[in-house]
Amino acid sequence: MSLEFEETAESVGEILEDAAVDTEGAEQPAPPSSVGAIASDNHRERFEAPEITRMVDLPPYDWILTGSSGVVKAPLVIEDFACVVGHVTHIKGDFQKEDIEVQDVPRMVESQSIELEVWVLCTGRVRDRSKVHLADLIGTARKALPGARVHNRPRLTTAAIIEALYERQNSDELLSGGDVSNEQQDFDDIGRYALANKVSDIHIEADRESAQILMRQHGRLRHYKDLAPERARAICSAAYNTLTESGSTRDSFNERIFQNAVIDRPYEEGRVRFRYASMPVAPEGFNVVLRLLPIGVEADHQSYEDLGYAESHVRDIRRAMGKSSGVFIIAGTTGSGKSTTLQNAIEGIAMERPDQKIRTIEEPVEYRIRGASQTPVVRDESKAGDGKSENKPFVDAIKAALRSDPDVLMIGEIRDTVTAELAIQAAQTGHQVATTIHADAWSGVVDRLNLIDIDGGTLSQPGLISGLAYQKLMPVLCDHCKIPAEEWARENAGTPEQKSMIGRLSEIQNNDLDGIYFSKQNGCPECNGVGIVGQTVCAEVALPNNAMLRAIRQGDIIEARKAWRDQRSEEPGDMTGRTAFEHAIYKMRKGICDPRDIEHRFMMLDELFHLDD
């Protein structure tokens, strides 16, 4: 039975309604509307917001009908920002839609062998500014696919989504041409699974007898699958030899030496950059670690509270970021979520201050920051080890950004003396700067900057450092299956290590374990058998006061830290002057975090009594 479609209310002619077109068909500037108006105060043009911001929100489709292998030709001026997709709704005949080549679609639609629903996808800019070309595209689709149901009203999406669709089309062409090996397909299957399940790192471990793949999900390393060591070598060899970016490798796969590379893959769920690192392991084995960096992902905005910051943290961060100049630095180790916090902080500023110009320098652009001009930078991996040459593109991008009249500048990471000096220069010339650095405490930021030749006299200038934060991610327990501490202790505290941990927990809790929970080993259906449902930030924030600045100038970081600790209050939820470790303890007491995770990621629980020793 064929599917009956209702007609859309808008015709192709109506798409052109309100668009100023002269008698020759050339577009004229349209009057401002409530959506596409040009704001007189900041001269920033606003287009209609996209309704599709994730690949999973796309209408169902079987083919991309525009592009290199498509059957619908898009006007040149909009071809990168619009595409046409088609979905089979009914088949008449003894065949499957998987058997249909895209070139055969027009003939099969015209002969009524298939019924096809067609959508036009475009950006808000195309919808508001290129209506004539958009109408041409819809008309071309109707002519190329006679009898198909072509929706007249386009669906609005982002340029990143359209780019991903065309990347997928190119990838499918390679697959159909037989140019992709089984090992490459295995690699992509692993990558897709990791992306869909929010995995941060993939570990491939192989020796003479066996091999396995582990994945770090929500901060915990978990077994994914076992495989033959020969298969593991074949997958890693194919990935390194054929999928790496040009210039990121200097040799072929060799499990007996250290190797690094960059692999960029387009998937339906989004684009991913893998940072590949391998090392030999005795005897006759190797480990490959792939860090996942999603590229250009459209994610919902998260507030500081959503990320896990305490109310007192949020108050201090807003005060620091509310200053017209100064450097705000978020510290953390690899995988601590500092980049995510920074990106959401910058997007928050963009939402609150639409009249300011915000620029970012990132390697790479992992998440789209609405309201900011984002510049991606790729280091020259062929010059890895030569810090000056390797980081030159990053430095050049910062210099260019400073010449482009920004109000707020986000630098993805301070990585060397030159990067730090440029951030300081920007703050000293009246810009607000936000960045990240690798350090293990807010006070560690000062030590790290000292190590790259930024002296205490510079750092102690009043107003230069607007604020310092340090954060670490902690797994969040599943509310549906987490186990009360008393029950867990009865069933699991059998080894000396477990008994000792329970003893430390009881000590800091004065033997009251009520409200403390542990994760269930195999989880439950609600958490997909993991026992963990996400990660939360545990943090510490410092706003330098005069006492702290004097200590920093004198090179006395212990005294600076003491001055910060003196700000503590008696209120348990007030994290002013309290460490990220204390924030984690607070969340443990709220039933959010497992005590074992705190000891694994910070220190033994009874160190709580010795923080000021």
N, C-alpha and C positions, 0 to 999 in steps of 0.2 A: 504494500500500500504506500503510495507516494505521500510525501509530507506537504501539506498545504501551507503556504506562507501568507501572512497578512502584509499588505503593502505599507511601506513607510510613509509618513506624512510629508516628508520633505522630498521634493524633486531636485533634479540637478539644477534647474533654474533657480530654485530657492536657495541653493548654496551660494549663488552669486548675488542674492538679494542683499542690499545695503553695501555691497562692494562697489566702489566708484570705478566704472569702466567706461572708457570713451568709445566713440563709434568705430575706432579701429581695433578695439579689443585690448588695448594696453591698460594695465592697472594704473590707477591714480591713488594718491594718498587718501586713505579712508579717514573719516572723522573719528576722534577718540570715542571709545565705548567704555562701559563700566569695567570690562575685562581687559580690553586691549589698549587702554588709555596710556598716554605718556605723562608720567607724573611731572608736574612743573617744578617741584622742589629738587628732584634728584635726577631728572632726565633719564630715568630708567624705564624702559618699555616693559609692560607686563602682558603676557599672553595667557590664554585660558589654561588652567591647570590640567595636567593629564589625568585621565581616569584609569589608565593602565600603567602602573609603575613597577610591576613584577611580571616575569614571564608566565607565572602560573595564572595571572589574571587575563591573559590573552583569550580571545574567543577560540573555540576548537578549530584547528586547521590541519589539513593534510599536505598542502603544498604552499610554497612561497611563489607567487605567480609573476612577480617582477624580478629584477636582478639579472645576473649573467645567464642563468639557464631558464628564465621565466618566459611566459608567453604574452605578457602585458608589458608594453614599453612605457615607463614613467617619463614625464617631461624632465629634461636634463637639470633644470634649476631646482627641482625638488626630489630628485631620485635618491639622495642620501637621507632624506627626512620623511619619506613616505614609502609604503609598500602595500602590496595587495596579497591577501591570503585566501585560500579556498578550502572548503570543507565539504566532503561528500555526505549527503543526507539520505540518499537512496540509490541502490544499484539494481539495474534491470539486466539480468544475465548471470551466467555461471562463471563468475570470476570474483576476485577479491580486489579491494582498492590498492593493496600492496603491489598488485601486478601492473598498475597503471603508471606509465611514465608521464611526467609533467607535460611533455610535448604532445601527448595524445589527449590531453584534457579537453581542448576546444572541440575536437572532432567528436568525442564521446558525449559532451554536453549537447552539441547540436543534434546528434542522432538520438538523444534522450536515453542513452545507455546508462548515464548517471545523472543525478540531480545534484547541483552544486550551489552552495551558499558562499557568497564572496563578500569579504570585508576589506575596506580601505583603512589602513592605519597611517596616522601622520602626527607630527608634532603640533603644538599649539601655534607656533610661529607660522607654519604652513597653513593651518586652518584660518588664521586671522589675517595673514598678509598675502597669501598666494591662492586665493579662491578660484581664480581663472584656471590656473594650472591644475588645481585639485579637481575642478569640474572636467578638465580635459582627461585626467587620469581615470575618472569614473566612466566617462564616455568611451575611452579606449578599452576599458575592461568589459563594457557592455558589447562592444563590437567584436572583441576577441573571443568572447564567451557567450555567444547567442543562446538564449534560453536559460542562462544561469540567473539565480537570484542575487543581484548585486545591490547591496545596501547603499542607499544614497547618502546617508549621514555617516561621515567618517568617525572612527574611534580614535580618541586622542591618547597618545603614548609619548614616551621620551625618545630622544635620539639614541640613547644607549640601548633601548629595547630593539629599535629598528636595526641598529648596527649588529646586535646579537643575532637577530633573525637572518641577516645576510651572511654572517659568519657561519651560522649553522647550515645555510644553503651550500656554502663553499665546502664545508666539512662533509656534507652528504654527497656532494659531487665526487670528492675523493674516495669515499667509501664505495660508491657505485662503480667507480672506475677501477677498483681493485688495488689502489695504491696504498692502502692502509693495512698493515700486517695484523695478525691475530694478537701479537704482543702489544701493539699500539692500541688496539681496541680494548684489551685487558687493562691497560694503563688508564684509558678513559673511563672504563667502567668503575675502576677504583676511585678515580677522581670525582666522578659524578656522585657516587655514594658518599664520599667524604664531604662534598659541598652540601648535599641535601641534608646531611646529619650534623652539620655545624662542627665538623672536625677541624682542628687547627693544624695538626701535624700527622703525617703518615710515615710509619717506620717499616722498612722492609729489611728483615734480618735473615741472613743466609750463612750456612757453613757447609761442610762436606756432606753431612747426613740429612739436614732438614732446612726448612725455611718457613718463615711466618710473616704475616703483615699485622702490625699493631696500629691503632689509631687513637690519638689523644682527643677525647670528647669531654667537654665541660671540665677540662683540666686533668682528667684521669686517663691513663694509658690503658687501652682495652684491646683484647685479642679480636682480630677481624677474620682471618682465615689462615690455614696452613696450606702450603704448596710445595712442590718438589723444588729443591735448590736450583736445578737446571732451569725451571720455569721462572724463578725469581731473577736469575741472571739474565735470561732472555728479555724479560720485561724491562729491567733496568737498563740493559744494553740498548734496546730499541728506543727507550725514552731519551737516553743521553745522546745517542748517535743521530737520531732522526727528528726529535721533537724540540730540541733546545733552540733558543733564539740565536740567530747569527751573531757572532762576536762574543757570546757568553761562554764558549768552550774553546780550548786550544788543542785538543787531542781527542781520541776515541775512547770509549768506555774501557776502563781498566780498574778492576776491583782491588788491585794491589797498591794503589796510590790514592791520595786524597784528591777529590775532584769536586768542583762547584759549577753550577750552571743555572740558567733560568729557562723555564718552560711555560709557555703561554697557550692556554687551551680555551676555545669557545664551547660552552655547553648550553643546552636549552635553559638550564636554571640560571645561567650567567657566565661571565668570563672569569677565568681563574689564572693567576700567575703562581707557579710553583717555584720555590727556591730549593734547588736540588743540592744536597751535600752528601758526599759518600766518604767512607773511610774503611781501611782494611781492619779485619778482626781476626786474631789468631784462634785456632789454626785454620788457615785456608778459608776464611770467611770474609764477609763484608756487611756493612750497614749502610743503608741509604735512608736519609730523612728528607721528606718533602714538606716544606711549610706552605700552607695554602694562604694566598692573598687574593680574596675576591676583588675583581676590578669593576669599578663603576656601578656598584650595587645601589639600587634605590631602596633604602631602609627607612622605616618609620623613625621620626625624631624621638630620642630618649632624653628625658630630663636627668639632672644629676641624681634626683631621688630614684628614678627608674633604674639607673646604673648601680645604685647601692650606697651612695654617699649619705651621710647623716645630715640632719637639719643644720647643725653647727658648721659642718663642712660647706654646705651649700651657701650659707650666709657669708662665710669668708671668701669662697671662690667668687661669688657675685661682687663682693667688695673689690677684690683684686682685679677682676675683669672689667669692672665698671670705671676704672681709671683711664684717662685719655692716653696715657703713655706708660711704658714699663714692660718688663718681660715676665710672663707667667709661665712657669715650667712644671710639666707633669713628669715625674720620674717613675721608673719601674723596670723590671727585667723583661726579657723577651717573653711575649705571651701574657703580659699583665693587663692588657686591655687599654693601655695609655693612649694609643692612637684613636681608639673608639671614643674615649672620653673627650679627647681634644677635638675630634670632628664634631661631636654633638655640642660641645661648648661653642664652637665657631658658628654652627648652624643656629644656635640659640641667639647669639649676637646678631646674626643676619636677620632673624625674625623680629628682634626687638628694635633694631636700628636700620631700617630699609634705606635710609638716606646716606649710609656710609659705604665706601668701597672696601670690600674684603677680598684679599688675595691669599691663595695658598700655594705652597711649593711642596710637592709630595712625591714619594718614590715607593710605589706608584700611587695613583689616585684609586684608593680602595673603595670608598663610598662617596656617592654624590652628596655634596653639601649645598643644599638649596640656598640661593642668595649669595654664593661666593664664586669668584672666578678661580678655578682650580687649574694649576699648571703641573702636568706630570713630568717627572724627570727620571731618566734611566741612567744608572751609573755604567761606566765602561768596564764590564767584567773582564775584558781582555787585558786590562791594566790593573787587575786585582793585586793588591800588595803594594802598589805604588799609590799611596793615599792621596797625594796631591793631584795626580792625573785622573785617578778613579773618581774623585769627588768634584772635579772641575765643572761638569754639567750642573751639579747641585748649586755650587757657588755662583756660577754665571746666572742661574735662574733667580737666585735671591737678589743679586745686584740689579737685574732687570726689573724685578718686582719693586724694589725700592725707588727706581726711577719712574714708576708708573702711578705715582700719587695715591698710594693706598692709605686708608684710615687704620685698618687692622691687617696685620700680616701673620699668617700661620706658616711656620716652618716645620715640616714633618718631624725632623730630628736634628738636634745638635750633635754632630759627629766628629768635629775636629776644631782646631783653634780658629780657622778662618770662618767657619759657620757660626761659632760662638761670637766672634768679634762683629760679624755682620748683624747678628741679632741685637747685640748691645748697641751698635751704631744706630740701628733703626729706632730703638727705644729712646736713645739720647737725642734723636732728632724729632721727637714728638709722636712716634707711632706706638700703637699698642701691638705687642708681639706675644704670640702663644706658641709653645713648642714642647718637645719631649726630649728626654735624655735617659740613658741607661744609668741607673743608680739604685741603691738598696734602701734609701730613706730620704726624707726631704733634706736632711743635713748632708747626705751623701752627694747631693747635687753640688754643694759648695766644694766638697773634696774633689769631685770629678772635674769641675771647671778649673780648680787649681792645678790639676794634673795636666790640663791642656793649655796651661800658661795664662789663665785669666786670674789675676791676683786678687787678694782680699780687699785691697784698696779700691779697685774698680767695682767689685761686687757690693761693697758697703756704701756706695753712693746712694743717698736717700732718693727713693722713688725709682731706682733702676730696676730692682726686683720687686714686682708688685705682689707676687705670691709664689709659693712652692708647694707642690703636692707630691705625695708618693702613694701608689696604689698597688694592690695585688688582687688577683681574682680567686675567689673561693667557691667550690661547688655548693649548690643549693639543694637541700634534701627534698625528696619527693614527699609531699604531705600525705599521700595515700599509703605509703608503705614504710615510712621511717619508723625505727624501733626505739622505744623508751630506753634510756640508759640503764635503768635497773634491770630490765629484761635482757638487754644485750650483755650486761656484765654476768648475769647468771648463766647464759648460754655460751658465751664466747671467751670469757676471761680465763682461759686454761693455760696459756703459756706465760712464762715469767715476764715477757715484754708486755703482754696485754694486762696482766695484773698490775704491773708497775704503772702503766698508763692510767688505769682506773684509779690507782692510788693518788696520782697527781691530780686527776680530775676531782676526786673527792676532797683533796686538800684545798684547792682554790674555791670549791663550792661549799666548804664547811660541812661536808658529808650530805649535802642536800642535792640530789641529782634530778629533782623534779624539773621538768621542762627541757632537759637535755636529751638529744636524740642521736642515733647512729643510722647510717644508711643500711638498707637491706641488700645483701650481697647480689642477689639476682633480680632485684627490683620487682616491678609489677607491670601489668599492661599499661597503666597510666603513664609510666616513665619509660616504656619500651624495654623493660628489663634491666635498666641501668641503676636505678635508685637515686638518680640525680636528674633534675629538670632544668638546670641552667647554671649560671655563675653570677656572683655578686661581688661588687667592689668592697674591699676593706682598705681604708685609706687613712692618711694623716695629712693635714694641711697646716702650713705656717705662713703667717703674714709678718714679715720682718718688722720688729719694733726697734727703738733706739738701742736698747740693751743688746739685742741680737746683732745689730749692725756693728756696734763697737767690738763685740767679740769676734765677728767675722773679719773686721779690719785687722785685728790683732792676731788672726790665725788660730783663735781658740774656739774650735767647733764644739768642744764639750761645754764651755760656758754659754755658747749660743744656744745649745740644746737645753741647758738648764733654764735659761731665760724663757724659752718656749714652754717648758714643762711647768713653770711657775704660774701659767695661765689656767691650769685645770680648775674645774669646779667640782662640787660634790654631787651634781646631777649625773646619774649613771648614763643617760643617753647623750650628754654633752661631750662631744669628742674634741673640744678645744684643748690643745696641749697634750692630747693622747695619741699613742702610736697606732699604726695599722694593726699591730698584734692585739692591742686592747680593743680595737674596733671588731676584730674577728671574735674575740672572747665574748663581747657584747652580743654579737649575732649568734654565737653558740648558745648563749643563755636564753635567747629568744626562740630556740629550736630551729634555726635556719641552717646552721653549719654543723658538720660532724667534728667532734674533738680531734679525731685522728687526722683529718685534713689540716687542722690548725698546726698540729705538731709536725706534719710533713712539710708544710709550706712556710712555717715561721720558726718555732722553737718549742721546747717542752713547756707544757702548760704552767708548771710551777715557776718558770722564769718570770711570771707576772709579779712575783715578790721581789725581783732583783733588777727591775728596769732602771732604777736610779742609782744602782751601786757603782 
